[in-house]
Amino acid sequence: MPLPKSVEVGGIKFKVVRGPKTKGDDDFGEIDTDKRVIYVNPLVCKTEETEWMTLKHEVAHAALYVSGIGYVLKGKDEEALVRMLEHIMMPSLEKLTLLENG
């Protein structure tokens, strides 16, 4: 399934761009919180599954930004929290949603 054109995080709409933020960028993805744009780099994300995983990772960054936590966490602290959300919280919520919907 292709990526959506936008995602809403905490009531704020973020545009999703399937491309690198800058030419020569070798990151899987990146978020520009000022412009409210999430970039998913198809040159690095070789599969659709990797693109979706990258989008979820960047959505976790967006959640920290929207909540205000992103302003006090920087560098490795923010990345550690994002990875916890991405690998523990999000899969748990997805499983709960599946159970709830039968």
Sequence and secondary structure as in RCSB ss.txt:
>XXXX:A:sequence
MPLPKSVEVGGIKFKVVRGPKTKGDDDFGEIDTDKRVIYVNPLVCKTEETEWMTLKHEVAHAALYVSGIGYVLKG
KDEEALVRMLEHIMMPSLEKLTLLENG
>XXXX:A:secstr
    SEEEETTEEEEEEES SSTT   SEEEETTTTEEEE TTT  SHHHHHHHHHHHHHHHHHHHHTGGGT  H
HHHHHHHHHIIIIIHHHHHHHHHHHT 
